[in-house]
Amino acid sequence: MSDEWAEDDEDWDDEYEAEDEATGLCPECRAEIDVEAEMCPACGYWLTTADRHALWDGGSPVRGVMSVGKMVLVVILIVVMSGLAMLF
């Protein structure tokens, strides 16, 4: 094989690994950590079983509130835009 193929394989592996790594936020210091971590490398906080479940489920309650807030803003924007369209 040529060196060109070897370089392409190397790049592909890096991209795959970057996409494959799931991360979440440490409940103590909010640093980004791997979802399979047992301890936060930034602050040393030992994650409980509940903490790890929260990481796997998509994070903290703050993320849920943010998602609901975004949906509410979209609905308000649609209502306002449709109201403005009725005026013209």
C-alpha positions as a Markdown table, in Angstrom:
| # | Residue | x | y | z |
|---|---|---|---|---|
| 1 | Met | 0.0 | 0.0 | 0.0 |
| 2 | Ser | 1.0 | 3.5 | -0.5 |
| 3 | Asp | 1.6 | 6.1 | 2.2 |
| 4 | Glu | -1.4 | 8.0 | 1.0 |
| 5 | Trp | -3.8 | 5.2 | 2.0 |
| 6 | Ala | -2.2 | 5.0 | 5.5 |
| 7 | Glu | -2.7 | 8.7 | 6.1 |
| 8 | Asp | -6.4 | 8.5 | 5.1 |
| 9 | Asp | -7.0 | 5.5 | 7.5 |
| 10 | Glu | -5.3 | 7.5 | 10.3 |
| 11 | Asp | -7.6 | 10.5 | 9.7 |
| 12 | Trp | -10.7 | 8.4 | 9.5 |
| 13 | Asp | -9.8 | 6.7 | 12.9 |
| 14 | Asp | -9.4 | 10.1 | 14.6 |
| 15 | Glu | -12.8 | 11.3 | 13.3 |
| 16 | Tyr | -14.5 | 8.1 | 14.4 |
| 17 | Glu | -13.1 | 8.3 | 17.9 |
| 18 | Ala | -14.1 | 12.0 | 18.3 |
| 19 | Glu | -17.7 | 11.1 | 17.3 |
| 20 | Asp | -17.8 | 8.0 | 19.5 |
| 21 | Glu | -16.9 | 9.7 | 22.8 |
| 22 | Ala | -19.9 | 10.7 | 24.8 |
| 23 | Thr | -19.5 | 13.4 | 27.4 |
| 24 | Gly | -21.5 | 15.1 | 30.1 |
| 25 | Leu | -21.0 | 17.7 | 32.7 |
| 26 | Cys | -19.6 | 17.0 | 36.2 |
| 27 | Pro | -22.4 | 17.7 | 38.7 |
| 28 | Glu | -19.9 | 19.3 | 41.1 |
| 29 | Cys | -17.7 | 21.6 | 39.0 |
| 30 | Arg | -19.5 | 21.5 | 35.6 |
| 31 | Ala | -16.3 | 20.3 | 33.8 |
| 32 | Glu | -16.8 | 18.1 | 30.7 |
| 33 | Ile | -16.3 | 14.5 | 31.6 |
| 34 | Asp | -16.7 | 11.1 | 29.8 |
| 35 | Val | -20.1 | 9.5 | 30.6 |
| 36 | Glu | -18.3 | 6.3 | 31.7 |
| 37 | Ala | -16.0 | 8.1 | 34.2 |
| 38 | Glu | -16.2 | 7.1 | 37.8 |
| 39 | Met | -14.4 | 10.3 | 39.0 |
| 40 | Cys | -14.2 | 13.9 | 37.6 |
| 41 | Pro | -10.6 | 14.5 | 36.4 |
| 42 | Ala | -11.0 | 18.2 | 37.1 |
| 43 | Cys | -12.2 | 18.3 | 40.7 |
| 44 | Gly | -11.9 | 14.7 | 41.9 |
| 45 | Tyr | -15.7 | 14.3 | 42.6 |
| 46 | Trp | -16.7 | 10.7 | 42.7 |
| 47 | Leu | -19.8 | 10.1 | 40.6 |
| 48 | Thr | -22.7 | 8.2 | 42.2 |
| 49 | Thr | -24.8 | 5.8 | 40.3 |
| 50 | Ala | -27.5 | 8.5 | 40.0 |
| 51 | Asp | -24.9 | 10.9 | 38.6 |
| 52 | Arg | -23.9 | 8.4 | 35.9 |
| 53 | His | -27.5 | 7.7 | 35.0 |
| 54 | Ala | -28.0 | 11.5 | 34.6 |
| 55 | Leu | -25.0 | 11.7 | 32.3 |
| 56 | Trp | -26.4 | 8.8 | 30.2 |
| 57 | Asp | -29.9 | 10.3 | 30.1 |
| 58 | Gly | -28.6 | 13.5 | 28.6 |
| 59 | Gly | -27.4 | 15.5 | 31.5 |
| 60 | Ser | -28.8 | 17.6 | 34.3 |
| 61 | Pro | -32.2 | 19.1 | 35.0 |
| 62 | Val | -30.8 | 22.4 | 33.8 |
| 63 | Arg | -30.6 | 21.0 | 30.3 |
| 64 | Gly | -34.3 | 19.9 | 30.5 |
| 65 | Val | -35.3 | 23.4 | 31.6 |
| 66 | Met | -33.3 | 24.9 | 28.8 |
| 67 | Ser | -34.9 | 22.6 | 26.2 |
| 68 | Val | -38.4 | 23.5 | 27.5 |
| 69 | Gly | -37.5 | 27.2 | 27.5 |
| 70 | Lys | -36.3 | 27.0 | 23.9 |
| 71 | Met | -39.6 | 25.3 | 22.8 |
| 72 | Val | -41.6 | 27.9 | 24.6 |
| 73 | Leu | -39.7 | 30.7 | 22.8 |
| 74 | Val | -40.3 | 29.0 | 19.4 |
| 75 | Val | -44.0 | 28.8 | 20.1 |
| 76 | Ile | -44.1 | 32.4 | 21.1 |
| 77 | Leu | -42.2 | 33.4 | 18.0 |
| 78 | Ile | -44.6 | 31.5 | 15.8 |
| 79 | Val | -47.7 | 33.1 | 17.5 |
| 80 | Val | -46.2 | 36.6 | 17.2 |
| 81 | Met | -45.2 | 36.1 | 13.5 |
| 82 | Ser | -48.6 | 34.7 | 12.6 |
| 83 | Gly | -50.3 | 37.6 | 14.4 |
| 84 | Leu | -48.1 | 40.1 | 12.4 |
| 85 | Ala | -49.0 | 38.3 | 9.2 |
| 86 | Met | -52.7 | 38.8 | 10.0 |
| 87 | Leu | -52.2 | 42.5 | 10.2 |
| 88 | Phe | -50.9 | 42.8 | 6.7 |
